């Protein structure tokens, strides 16, 4: 694999911290975050709690840890979490729900990573001694494998209300919730008010080198802090990386619209390439999924051929590819990537 492709559309996790972000990190005031004495970490947590309308927030090393801690807080080992069949936590977190939280996953056959209240209720287990207990509903916004799809806030409200009435808690994997906010015009706080826990990733479109922030009420965060320590998430003088998060929230949220525009631009450019078929009606946010079956080559073959020419686009299945736009990708790069794909296919 080429370590430094000139156009890296593999993932928004490949963003690099800007000079200004690095400067903020270098000058961060720090202390021991485990004792609540890191002022920069405290400020980041307060910012995210306010942004999401929650009582408290907790800075963690990764989004996977956010999901697993939430599952561990809301569930007992052997309990069941209801989520869409495409959920990131099932397919891309190394079995952590089972290994670390001891929970089972109950999948819903949704559409583009989303499902209705009726579908969620149909997945609930009956209250019997010999079956797993349904305890939590987990939503993903935006839905990665759903094509970067944005949950309508009305649908979130409908599912959450039904879940709460049935005695379940509701958690949101909000890795790209700010992409959903920018694309839909719905503030993250409007989504979060229906949720018992939610988190936001800092290391994707926001451009930070590491970290995510989990939010909920005071009791939830107090319990989450214990599991943070148990799972090895103590970071001590974490203000150095928390400073990047503060910079990102102050400077990199609204610019996510540029990534969305570039995703649409890429989809429009490659839709005309023979054998390429764009998923659905095209990208809603910064993820562009497309099928390459008509080219006569597999996704892996095309990915390798592109990488040889300095363009990195991932194979997400035998015939499905995913390109992800982010803050290090310009419109000119989008055009070059489309031209390179056309050459490789041709």
SVG drawing of the C-alpha trace seen along z (x, -y; Angstrom):
<svg xmlns="http://www.w3.org/2000/svg" viewBox="-45 -29 49 50">
<polyline fill="none" stroke="black" stroke-width="0.4" points="0.0,0.0 1.3,-3.5 1.8,-5.2 1.2,-8.7 -1.4,-8.7 -1.7,-12.2 -5.5,-12.0 -6.7,-10.0 -10.4,-9.3 -10.2,-6.1 -11.6,-7.7 -12.1,-10.9 -10.1,-9.3 -7.1,-10.0 -7.3,-13.8 -4.2,-15.5 -4.2,-18.1 -3.6,-21.6 -0.8,-23.9 -3.3,-26.0 -4.6,-22.9 -1.1,-21.7 -0.4,-25.1 -3.4,-24.9 -2.2,-21.5 1.3,-22.7 0.1,-25.5 -2.7,-23.6 -2.9,-24.0 -2.9,-20.5 -3.4,-18.6 -4.5,-15.1 -7.8,-14.5 -8.6,-11.5 -8.9,-13.9 -10.7,-16.5 -7.7,-18.8 -7.1,-19.2 -8.7,-22.5 -8.5,-22.0 -10.2,-18.6 -12.8,-20.0 -13.5,-22.8 -13.9,-20.4 -16.3,-18.3 -18.4,-21.3 -18.5,-22.4 -19.8,-19.1 -22.3,-18.7 -23.7,-22.2 -23.7,-21.4 -25.7,-18.2 -27.9,-19.6 -26.7,-17.1 -25.7,-17.5 -22.2,-16.2 -19.7,-14.7 -16.6,-12.5 -13.6,-12.7 -12.5,-9.2 -9.7,-7.9 -12.1,-6.5 -15.6,-6.2 -15.5,-2.4 -14.9,-3.0 -17.9,-5.4 -20.2,-2.8 -18.9,0.0 -19.0,-2.1 -22.6,-3.1 -23.6,0.5 -21.8,1.5 -23.6,-1.3 -27.1,-0.5 -26.9,3.3 -25.9,6.3 -24.0,9.2 -26.3,11.3 -28.7,8.4 -29.5,7.5 -28.9,4.3 -31.3,3.6 -29.6,1.9 -29.7,1.9 -28.1,4.9 -25.5,2.6 -24.4,1.0 -20.7,0.1 -20.6,1.5 -21.4,5.0 -19.1,5.0 -16.2,2.7 -15.5,2.8 -13.8,6.2 -16.6,7.9 -16.2,5.4 -19.9,5.4 -19.6,9.1 -15.9,9.1 -16.1,6.0 -19.7,5.3 -21.0,8.9 -24.1,7.9 -25.8,9.6 -26.8,7.7 -30.4,8.0 -30.5,6.7 -33.3,4.9 -33.7,5.1 -33.8,1.4 -33.2,-0.8 -30.0,-2.7 -29.1,-2.0 -32.4,-3.4 -35.5,-1.7 -39.0,-2.6 -40.4,-2.3 -42.6,0.6 -39.5,2.5 -37.7,1.8 -40.6,3.1 -40.9,6.2 -37.2,7.0 -37.8,6.8 -37.7,10.0 -40.7,11.1 -40.2,10.9 -39.4,14.5 -36.9,16.2 -35.2,18.2 -34.6,15.4 -32.2,12.4 -33.6,9.2 -33.9,6.3 -32.4,3.3 -31.1,0.7 -31.7,-0.6 -28.6,-1.9 -28.9,-4.3 -26.1,-5.4 -26.2,-9.0 -25.0,-9.3 -25.2,-5.7 -21.8,-4.7 -22.8,-1.5 -26.2,-3.1 -24.3,-5.4 -23.8,-8.4 -27.5,-8.6 -29.0,-11.2 -31.7,-10.1 -34.7,-12.5 -35.1,-13.9 -38.8,-13.0 -37.8,-9.3 -35.3,-9.5 -38.1,-10.9 -40.5,-8.2 -38.1,-5.4 -37.0,-6.8 -40.5,-7.4 -41.5,-3.9 -38.3,-2.5 -38.8,-4.6 -42.4,-3.5 -41.3,0.1 -38.7,-0.5 -35.6,-0.6 -32.8,-3.2 -31.7,-4.8 -28.1,-5.4 -26.7,-7.1 -23.4,-6.3 -23.0,-9.9 -19.6,-9.6 -20.7,-11.8 -23.7,-13.5 -22.2,-16.9 -22.3,-15.9 -26.0,-15.1 -26.5,-18.5 -24.9,-20.4 -26.6,-18.3 -30.1,-18.5 -30.0,-21.8 -31.1,-20.0 -29.0,-21.0 -27.3,-18.0 -29.1,-19.1 -32.4,-18.4 -31.4,-14.8 -29.8,-14.4 -32.9,-15.5 -34.5,-12.2 -31.5,-10.1 -30.2,-8.8 -26.6,-8.8 -24.8,-10.1 -21.3,-10.8 -19.4,-12.8 -16.2,-11.8 -13.4,-14.3 -11.0,-12.3 -13.2,-12.1 -14.5,-15.2 -13.5,-17.5 -9.8,-16.7 -8.4,-15.8 -5.7,-13.2 -7.6,-11.3 -10.6,-11.2 -14.4,-11.2 -16.7,-12.7 -19.6,-10.8 -22.5,-12.7 -25.5,-11.9 -26.9,-12.8 -24.8,-13.2 -25.5,-9.6 -24.7,-8.1 -21.3,-9.9 -20.4,-9.1 -20.9,-5.4 -19.2,-5.8 -16.1,-7.3 -15.6,-4.1 -15.7,-2.0 -13.4,-4.5 -10.8,-3.6 -11.6,0.1 -11.2,0.3 -7.9,-1.6 -9.1,-4.9 -7.3,-7.1 -5.3,-9.7 -3.8,-11.8 -2.6,-15.1 -5.2,-14.8 -5.5,-18.5 -2.9,-18.2 -5.3,-16.2 -8.5,-17.9 -7.2,-21.2 -7.5,-19.8 -11.1,-19.0 -11.8,-22.6 -10.1,-24.0 -12.2,-21.7 -15.5,-22.6 -14.7,-26.3 -13.4,-26.1 -14.3,-22.9 -18.0,-22.3 -19.6,-24.5 -16.9,-23.7 -18.3,-20.1 -20.7,-21.5 -17.6,-21.7 -17.0,-18.0 -20.7,-17.3 -20.4,-19.4 -17.3,-17.6 -19.0,-14.2 -21.8,-15.3 -19.3,-16.6 -17.4,-13.3 -20.7,-11.3 -21.7,-13.4 -18.3,-13.0 -18.0,-9.3 -21.7,-8.5 -20.9,-8.8 -18.2,-6.3 -19.3,-3.1 -19.9,-0.3 -20.1,-2.6 -23.4,-2.9 -23.8,-5.3 -25.8,-4.0 -29.3,-5.3 -29.9,-8.9 -26.3,-9.8 -24.5,-11.1 -26.3,-13.0 -23.1,-13.8 -19.4,-13.0 -19.6,-9.3 -19.9,-8.2 -20.7,-4.5 -20.7,-3.0 -21.0,0.4 -18.4,1.4 -19.8,4.7 -20.4,3.3 -16.7,2.6 -15.8,6.3 -13.4,5.8 -13.7,6.2 -13.6,3.4 -10.3,4.7 -8.8,4.7 -9.9,1.2 -8.7,0.0 -5.3,1.4 -5.0,0.0 -6.1,-3.5 -3.6,-3.3 -0.8,-2.7 -1.8,-6.1 -1.9,-7.8 -5.6,-7.7 -6.9,-5.8 -10.5,-4.6 -11.5,-1.7 -13.1,1.6 -16.2,2.2 -17.2,5.5 -16.6,7.6 -18.2,5.0 -18.8,2.0 -16.4,-0.9 -16.5,-3.9 -14.9,-7.3 -14.9,-9.7 -14.4,-13.4 -12.8,-15.5 -11.0,-18.7 -7.7,-17.6 -9.6,-17.1 -10.1,-20.0 -12.4,-20.3 -9.4,-19.9 -8.5,-16.6 -12.1,-15.4 -11.8,-16.1 -8.4,-14.4 -9.7,-11.3 -12.7,-11.0 -10.4,-11.3 -8.1,-8.7 -11.0,-6.3 -12.2,-6.8 -8.7,-6.0 -8.4,-2.8 -11.8,-1.6 -11.2,-2.4"/>
</svg>
